[in-house]
Amino acid sequence: MPRDDTPATTTPGAPGPEASAQELPASPARRKALPSAGRLGGVLTAVVLVAAGGGLVSAAALSPQDSASSRPVEAPLAAVPAGSSIGVCPGPARLLEGAPVGTDPQFSPESATARSDVNAVVLGSSGGVLPGSRLASLAGTALVELAPAAPESGSSAPAAPESASSAPSGGPPVQAAGVVSQRGVDGVSVLSADAQNGRQAAAGAVMRYAADDGDLRGSAAVACQQPANDLWLVGANTSLGRTAVLNLTNASSSPATVSLDLFGAKGQIQAPGSRGLLVAPGTTRSVILGGLAPGQERLSVRVRSAGGPVAAAIQQSVLRGLTPGGVEFIAPAAAPALRQVVTGVDIQDPAGLADLTGKPGFGDAGPALQITVPGSADAVVAVKLFGRDGQKALPGGGAVTAKAGSVTEIPLSGVPAGPYTVAVSSDVSFTAAARVTRGLAAADPVDFAWSAASARLGSQHVVPVPGSGERHLVFGAPEGRATITYTPVTADGKIRAAAAADIAGGTTASIAVPAEVEGSALVGYLVSAAGDPAYGAVLVQQDGRPDVSTVAIAPGAAGQEQVPVTLGY
């Protein structure tokens, strides 16, 4: 595999556009890859099937054929066993200090009050058996063991504790729930759950960072991510006082060679050092985006990996002079498509926003939608904003032309305060994310979050919620009508009584998350949607503080896949 051996360079001092490092190697302490036997088993099965298909083709090619009787045959589908569920949680936000040439990045303590923790939920079978599952460090050290791996032969895995398999009377079949509640972390962590009964385990985790002081004051929450080979991240900023660090994590046992495609406000950016970045198994590699694309107020990154899949997140922070402007983990958005939906967009008072964003240096302190068009044709975009009581007209109208190969920003201020869902459609594929802001006083610290375009809600999603703050489930139904069922899961492992919300088309609903249910801390929900397309996110704020975070609801677990086996040569 190609490898970039160009040494990293960093200008000592404060981070930002002055930093010239283009890429930063992974920490040498992280070398042990996590096991992924389930996934490898599926891949090997597919390889055997393809090899078998090749043998059939060879035999057919050697035997006499009657051309008159030949006819096209559809490629058969072969079942591939489901692999393990993997969720990679980024490490806590850290203040970049700079690094000498050719060494790992140096980070200062983020603050005296910073804290980071993980909440996670793993579901078992209807018979009350949890899949083998654990929360571990990237190096493989177990942090929380939820259930041991099932033995390869002989007796079945032990059943979950009685408290973890209780279900409300008259409810769905009894199901086990393994729970991680506010487990403190100081680095990258990985939630893994083995496949069970031929299906991928339903599992999810969320990491939250919060600090009351320091340059990285604020809060940031991010869903722990299933690694992939093609990811889009929207919302980075490398202009003066803004720092964006892309963290690439390889939790597999195969090396990953990563290439970055960078898109700015004026088009695609050709950056030396953005190709052939090697991420070794069981490591994280950090890339200072200001070294690749300095001075970009709007920057989107496409991450493509050859070899092992990777998880990617951008640590974005703002410092206006000596005043903290917030911190966030930018998570991947939905892949480019003709329609995107973003929810969890909470907008503040329009008059206060107009006053704040009119001040020098505060142009990015207001809500906005960013659209990235990766193709060669401009996109004619229609933007609709749906609040609690229906659609709200944007002051600048809802029709915009987004230039090809660039990032276009559309302000979302000027509408009444409240939670919104943004529906965007175009004649050209694009991806999108919305900036959410909190705080209206220029002299005080403010915070921001990015809510990425997400997939339509399906039949079952595991939605862990951060362990503190004012939390809300935000659901939007751009058209038609949808019914959302949300079932609490508490820290004692119990699946509580379900509730339902009927959402009218063209509206957004916000549901407060309680701190406890029947005396036990709430850790997450099981969410299902029926009816017309609906979308969801978790919005986290803090009473009396300008803190804000958003977490998109991840897709549900995949079942047994079927892949076509082509008999040809």
C-alpha positions in Angstrom: 0.0 0.0 0.0 1.2 3.5 -0.6 2.5 5.4 2.3 3.2 9.1 2.9 6.6 9.3 4.7 6.8 13.1 4.5 7.5 14.3 8.1 4.9 16.5 9.8 5.8 20.1 10.6 4.2 22.4 13.2 5.0 25.9 14.1 5.2 26.2 17.9 2.7 28.4 19.6 -1.1 28.7 19.5 -3.0 26.6 17.0 -4.9 27.9 14.1 -3.9 29.2 10.7 -0.4 29.7 11.9 0.0 26.0 12.4 1.6 24.5 9.3 1.5 20.8 10.1 -0.2 18.9 7.3 -0.4 15.5 9.0 0.4 14.1 12.4 1.3 10.4 13.0 -0.5 8.2 15.5 0.6 7.8 19.0 3.0 4.9 19.4 1.2 3.8 22.6 -1.8 2.5 20.6 -0.7 -0.6 18.7 -3.1 -3.4 19.6 -5.9 -4.0 17.2 -9.3 -5.0 18.5 -10.6 -8.4 17.5 -13.1 -8.5 14.6 -13.7 -12.2 14.1 -17.3 -11.7 13.1 -16.5 -9.4 10.3 -13.6 -11.4 9.1 -15.8 -14.5 9.1 -18.2 -12.8 6.8 -15.5 -11.6 4.5 -13.9 -15.1 4.3 -17.3 -16.6 3.6 -17.8 -14.2 0.7 -14.3 -15.1 -0.6 -15.1 -18.8 -0.5 -18.3 -18.3 -2.4 -16.6 -16.3 -5.1 -13.9 -18.9 -5.4 -16.5 -21.6 -5.7 -18.2 -19.5 -8.3 -15.0 -19.3 -10.3 -14.7 -23.1 -10.2 -18.1 -23.5 -11.7 -17.3 -21.0 -14.4 -14.1 -22.9 -15.3 -16.0 -26.2 -15.5 -18.7 -24.7 -17.7 -16.2 -23.1 -20.0 -14.5 -26.5 -20.6 -17.7 -28.4 -21.4 -19.4 -28.3 -24.8 -22.1 -25.7 -25.1 -25.1 -25.4 -27.4 -25.3 -21.7 -28.3 -28.9 -22.1 -29.4 -30.0 -23.2 -26.0 -28.0 -20.6 -24.0 -29.9 -18.0 -22.0 -29.0 -15.3 -19.5 -29.1 -16.5 -15.9 -29.5 -14.0 -13.0 -26.7 -13.9 -10.5 -27.7 -15.9 -7.4 -27.7 -14.2 -4.0 -25.5 -15.7 -1.3 -26.0 -15.0 2.4 -23.0 -13.4 4.2 -22.9 -13.7 8.0 -23.4 -10.5 9.9 -20.3 -9.0 11.5 -19.6 -7.5 14.9 -21.1 -4.1 15.8 -18.3 -1.6 16.3 -18.7 1.9 17.6 -15.6 4.1 17.8 -15.9 7.0 20.3 -13.4 9.9 19.9 -11.2 10.9 22.8 -11.8 14.0 24.9 -11.2 17.4 23.3 -7.6 18.6 23.9 -5.9 21.9 23.3 -3.3 21.6 20.5 0.0 23.2 21.5 2.0 22.4 18.5 4.7 19.8 17.9 8.3 19.7 16.7 8.9 18.4 13.2 8.3 14.6 12.9 6.8 13.9 16.3 3.4 13.2 17.7 1.0 16.2 18.4 1.3 17.8 21.8 -1.8 18.6 23.7 -2.2 20.6 26.9 -4.7 19.7 29.6 -8.0 20.8 28.3 -9.0 22.6 31.5 -9.2 22.1 35.3 -12.9 21.1 35.1 -13.0 19.1 31.9 -14.7 15.7 32.0 -15.6 13.1 29.4 -17.7 10.0 29.7 -19.5 7.4 27.6 -23.1 6.1 27.8 -23.9 2.9 25.9 -26.7 0.4 25.4 -26.4 -3.1 23.9 -29.6 -5.2 23.2 -29.7 -8.9 23.4 -32.0 -11.6 22.1 -35.7 -11.9 23.0 -34.7 -14.8 25.2 -32.7 -12.6 27.5 -29.2 -13.4 26.3 -26.7 -10.5 25.7 -24.2 -10.8 22.9 -20.6 -10.8 23.8 -20.0 -7.1 24.3 -17.6 -4.6 26.0 -16.4 -1.1 26.1 -12.6 -1.0 25.7 -9.8 1.4 25.0 -8.4 1.5 21.5 -5.4 -0.5 22.7 -7.8 -3.3 23.7 -7.9 -2.8 27.5 -11.4 -3.6 28.8 -13.1 -0.6 30.5 -16.5 -2.3 31.0 -17.3 -5.9 30.2 -21.0 -6.2 29.5 -21.2 -9.9 28.5 -18.6 -12.5 27.7 -18.3 -13.8 24.2 -20.4 -16.9 23.5 -18.4 -20.2 23.5 -17.7 -21.5 20.0 -19.3 -24.9 20.8 -21.1 -26.5 23.7 -23.4 -24.5 26.0 -24.8 -21.2 25.1 -23.7 -17.9 26.6 -24.9 -17.1 30.1 -28.2 -15.2 30.4 -28.2 -11.6 31.4 -28.9 -10.7 35.0 -32.6 -10.7 35.9 -32.6 -6.9 36.3 -31.3 -6.5 32.7 -34.0 -8.7 31.1 -37.2 -7.3 32.7 -39.9 -5.9 30.4 -43.1 -4.1 31.2 -46.2 -6.3 31.6 -48.0 -6.7 28.3 -45.1 -5.2 26.4 -42.8 -6.7 23.7 -40.9 -10.0 24.2 -38.4 -10.0 27.1 -35.2 -8.5 25.9 -31.8 -8.0 27.7 -30.1 -4.7 27.9 -26.4 -4.2 28.7 -25.7 -0.7 29.9 -22.7 1.6 30.3 -23.6 4.6 32.4 -21.3 7.7 32.5 -18.1 5.7 32.3 -15.2 8.2 32.4 -12.7 8.0 29.5 -9.4 9.7 28.8 -8.8 8.5 25.3 -10.4 6.9 22.3 -12.8 4.1 23.3 -14.6 1.3 21.3 -17.9 -0.3 22.0 -18.0 -3.8 20.4 -20.8 -6.4 20.3 -20.7 -9.8 18.7 -23.2 -10.9 16.1 -26.1 -12.9 17.5 -28.4 -15.4 15.7 -27.1 -14.4 12.3 -27.8 -10.7 12.9 -25.7 -7.7 13.8 -26.2 -6.7 17.5 -28.2 -3.6 18.1 -25.9 -1.3 20.0 -25.0 2.3 20.4 -22.8 4.7 22.4 -22.3 8.4 22.8 -19.4 10.3 24.2 -19.8 13.7 25.9 -17.1 16.3 26.7 -17.8 19.3 29.0 -15.6 22.0 30.5 -16.4 25.0 32.6 -13.2 26.9 31.9 -10.2 27.1 29.6 -9.9 27.8 25.9 -12.0 24.6 25.1 -14.9 25.7 27.4 -18.3 24.4 26.4 -19.7 21.0 25.6 -19.5 18.5 22.7 -21.3 15.2 22.2 -20.9 12.7 19.4 -22.3 9.3 18.6 -19.7 6.5 18.6 -19.2 5.7 14.9 -19.3 2.6 12.8 -16.0 2.7 10.8 -16.4 3.0 7.0 -14.3 3.5 3.9 -16.0 6.7 2.6 -17.1 9.5 4.9 -18.2 13.2 4.5 -17.6 15.8 7.2 -19.2 19.3 6.8 -18.5 22.4 9.0 -14.8 22.8 9.5 -13.2 26.2 9.8 -9.5 27.1 9.6 -9.7 30.9 9.6 -8.2 33.2 12.3 -9.0 31.9 15.8 -10.5 28.7 14.6 -8.7 25.3 15.0 -9.8 22.1 13.2 -8.1 18.8 13.9 -9.2 15.7 11.9 -8.8 12.5 14.0 -8.7 9.2 12.0 -9.1 6.0 14.0 -8.4 2.5 12.7 -10.0 0.0 15.1 -9.5 -2.9 12.6 -6.7 -5.4 12.2 -5.8 -4.1 8.7 -3.8 -1.0 7.8 -5.8 1.9 6.3 -4.4 4.2 3.6 -6.5 7.4 3.7 -6.9 10.2 1.1 -8.6 13.5 1.8 -10.7 15.6 -0.6 -11.0 19.2 0.6 -13.8 21.6 -0.5 -13.8 25.3 0.4 -16.0 28.3 -0.4 -14.3 28.9 -3.7 -14.0 25.3 -4.9 -12.0 22.1 -4.3 -8.6 22.6 -2.7 -5.5 20.7 -3.9 -3.4 20.2 -0.8 0.0 18.4 -0.9 0.1 15.8 1.9 -3.6 14.9 1.7 -3.0 11.6 0.0 -1.7 8.3 1.2 -2.0 8.8 4.9 -1.3 5.5 6.7 -3.3 4.7 9.8 -1.9 1.6 11.4 -4.3 -0.9 13.1 -5.3 0.1 16.6 -4.2 3.7 16.2 -5.5 7.2 15.8 -3.8 9.7 13.4 -4.4 13.4 13.8 -4.3 15.9 10.9 -4.3 19.7 11.4 -6.6 20.9 8.7 -5.2 24.4 8.9 -1.9 23.0 7.5 -3.7 21.6 4.5 -6.2 24.4 3.8 -5.4 27.5 5.9 -7.8 30.5 6.1 -10.9 28.6 5.1 -14.1 29.9 6.7 -16.1 27.0 5.2 -14.4 23.6 4.7 -15.8 20.1 4.0 -13.7 17.0 4.0 -14.2 13.7 2.3 -12.3 10.8 3.9 -11.7 7.8 1.7 -9.9 4.7 3.1 -8.3 1.9 1.2 -7.8 -1.2 3.3 -9.2 -1.1 6.8 -12.3 1.1 7.5 -11.8 4.2 9.7 -13.8 6.4 12.0 -13.4 10.1 11.4 -14.3 13.2 13.5 -13.1 16.8 13.4 -12.4 18.5 16.7 -13.4 22.1 15.9 -12.9 25.0 18.4 -13.1 28.8 18.3 -11.2 31.4 20.3 -12.1 35.1 19.8 -9.2 36.9 21.3 -9.2 35.6 24.9 -12.9 34.6 24.9 -13.8 31.0 24.2 -16.2 30.6 21.3 -17.1 26.9 21.8 -15.9 23.4 21.0 -17.5 20.6 18.9 -16.9 17.2 17.4 -18.0 17.3 13.7 -19.4 13.8 12.8 -19.9 12.4 9.3 -23.0 13.5 7.4 -25.1 11.5 5.0 -23.5 10.7 1.7 -24.3 13.1 -1.2 -27.9 12.7 -2.5 -30.7 14.8 -4.1 -32.4 15.3 -0.8 -31.1 15.8 2.7 -32.8 16.4 6.1 -31.2 17.9 9.2 -33.0 18.0 12.5 -32.2 19.1 16.1 -31.6 22.7 14.8 -32.4 24.9 17.8 -32.5 28.6 16.9 -32.3 31.5 19.4 -34.1 34.8 19.5 -33.8 36.5 16.1 -33.2 40.0 17.4 -30.4 38.9 19.7 -28.8 36.9 16.9 -28.9 39.8 14.5 -27.1 42.0 17.1 -24.4 39.4 17.9 -23.6 38.3 14.3 -23.4 42.0 13.3 -20.3 42.4 15.5 -16.8 41.9 13.9 -15.6 38.3 14.3 -19.0 36.9 15.2 -20.3 36.1 11.7 -20.1 32.4 12.5 -22.0 32.7 15.8 -25.4 32.4 14.2 -27.3 29.4 12.9 -26.6 28.4 9.3 -26.9 25.6 6.8 -23.8 24.5 4.8 -24.2 22.6 1.6 -21.3 20.8 -0.2 -21.7 20.0 -3.9 -18.9 17.6 -4.9 -19.8 17.2 -8.6 -19.0 19.4 -11.6 -22.5 20.9 -12.0 -24.0 23.7 -9.9 -27.0 22.7 -7.7 -30.3 24.6 -7.5 -31.3 24.1 -3.9 -34.7 24.5 -2.2 -34.5 24.9 1.6 -37.5 24.4 3.8 -37.6 25.1 7.6 -40.2 23.3 9.8 -40.9 24.3 13.3 -43.4 23.2 16.0 -46.4 24.7 14.3 -45.4 24.2 10.6 -43.2 25.7 7.9 -41.4 29.0 8.5 -40.2 31.2 5.6 -36.5 32.1 5.6 -35.9 35.8 5.3 -33.7 35.4 2.2 -36.1 32.9 0.6 -35.6 29.2 0.2 -34.0 29.0 -3.3 -30.2 29.1 -3.6 -27.7 28.2 -6.3 -24.8 26.2 -4.7 -21.6 26.2 -6.8 -20.1 23.0 -8.0 -17.1 21.6 -6.0 -17.6 24.2 -3.2 -19.3 24.9 0.1 -22.3 27.3 0.2 -23.6 28.7 3.5 -27.3 29.8 4.0 -28.2 31.7 7.2 -31.0 30.3 9.2 -31.6 33.2 11.5 -34.6 35.5 11.3 -37.3 32.9 12.3 -39.0 32.6 15.7 -36.9 30.8 18.4 -37.3 27.1 18.8 -36.4 23.6 17.4 -36.5 23.1 13.7 -36.0 20.5 11.0 -34.4 21.6 7.7 -35.4 19.8 4.5 -33.2 20.4 1.4 -33.7 19.2 -2.1 -31.8 19.8 -5.3 -31.3 18.6 -8.9 -27.7 17.7 -8.1 -26.3 15.5 -5.4 -25.0 17.2 -2.3 -24.4 16.7 1.4 -25.2 19.1 4.3 -25.0 20.1 8.0 -26.4 22.9 10.1 -24.7 25.0 12.7 -26.5 25.5 16.0 -25.3 28.2 18.3 -25.9 29.2 22.0 -25.2 32.5 23.7 -26.0 36.1 22.7 -23.5 38.2 24.6 -20.2 39.0 22.7 -18.3 39.6 26.0 -19.2 36.1 27.3 -18.2 32.6 26.2 -20.5 31.1 23.6 -20.8 27.6 22.2 -21.9 25.9 18.9 -22.7 22.5 17.5 -23.1 20.9 14.1 -26.1 18.8 13.2 -25.4 16.6 10.2 -27.8 15.4 7.6 -29.0 11.9 8.7 -30.9 8.9 7.4 -34.6 8.3 7.7 -35.7 6.6 10.9 -36.6 2.9 10.7 -37.9 0.1 12.8 -35.4 0.0 15.6 -32.6 2.4 16.6 -30.5 2.3 19.8 -30.2 5.9 20.9 -27.9 6.5 23.9 -28.2 10.0 25.4 -25.4 11.9 27.2 -25.4 11.5 30.9 -26.0 15.1 31.9 -27.5 18.4 30.8 -30.9 19.3 29.5 -31.6 16.6 26.9 -34.3 16.5 24.2 -35.3 14.1 21.6 -36.1 16.2 18.5 -38.1 14.5 15.6 -39.1 16.0 12.3 -41.5 14.9 9.6 -41.1 17.1 6.5 -44.1 15.5 4.7 -47.0 13.3 5.6 -47.4 12.0 9.1 -45.3 9.8 11.3 -45.6 8.0 14.6 -42.5 7.7 16.7 -42.2 5.1 19.5 -39.5 5.7 22.1 -38.8 3.2 24.9 -36.5 4.3 27.8 -33.6 2.1 28.9 -32.3 2.8 32.4 -28.9 2.3 34.2 -30.2 -0.8 35.9 -30.6 -2.5 32.5 -34.4 -2.4 32.4 -36.4 -1.6 29.3 -39.2 0.6 30.5 -42.7 1.2 29.2 -42.8 2.7 25.7 -44.3 6.1 24.7 -45.4 7.4 21.3 -45.5 10.7 19.6 -47.7 11.5 16.6 -46.0 14.0 14.4 -47.9 16.0 11.8 -46.3 16.5 8.4 -44.2 19.6 8.1 -43.6 20.0 11.8 -40.9 19.3 14.5 -41.5 17.8 17.9 -39.2 18.2 21.0 -39.5 15.7 23.8 -37.8 16.4 27.1 -35.6 13.5 28.4 -36.0 12.9 32.2 -33.0 12.4 34.4 -34.5 9.2 35.9 -37.3 6.7 35.2 -38.7 4.9 38.2 -35.7 5.8 40.3 -33.0 4.7 37.8 -30.9 7.1 35.6 -32.0 7.1 32.0 -29.2 6.0 29.7 -30.9 5.8 26.3 -33.9 4.9 24.2 -35.1 2.4 21.6 -36.6 4.5 18.8 -38.9 3.2 16.0 -40.8 5.2 13.3 -43.8 4.3 11.3 -45.7 6.1 8.6 -44.1 8.8 6.4 -40.4 9.6 6.5 -39.2 11.0 9.9 -35.8 12.0 11.2 -34.4 12.5 14.6 -31.5 13.9 16.7 -30.7 14.4 20.4 -30.3 18.0 21.5 -28.3 18.7 24.7 -28.1 22.1 26.5 -27.3 23.3 30.0 -29.5 25.4 32.1 -28.0 28.8 32.7 -25.0 28.2 30.5 -24.5 28.8 26.7 -23.7 25.1 26.1 -25.1 23.1 23.2 -24.5 19.8 21.5 -26.4 17.7 18.9 -26.2 14.0 18.2 -27.8 12.5 15.0 -29.6 9.2 15.4 -27.5 6.5 13.8 -29.0 3.8 11.5 -30.3 0.6 13.0 -28.5 -2.7 13.1 -28.0 -4.6 9.8 -29.2 -8.1 9.5 -27.7 -10.9 7.4 -26.5 -9.5 4.1 -27.0 -11.1 0.7 -24.4 -10.4 -2.0 -24.7 -11.4 -5.7 -22.3 -14.1 -6.9 -21.6 -13.5 -10.6 -20.7 -16.6 -12.5 -18.5 -15.2 -15.2 -15.0 -14.4 -16.3 
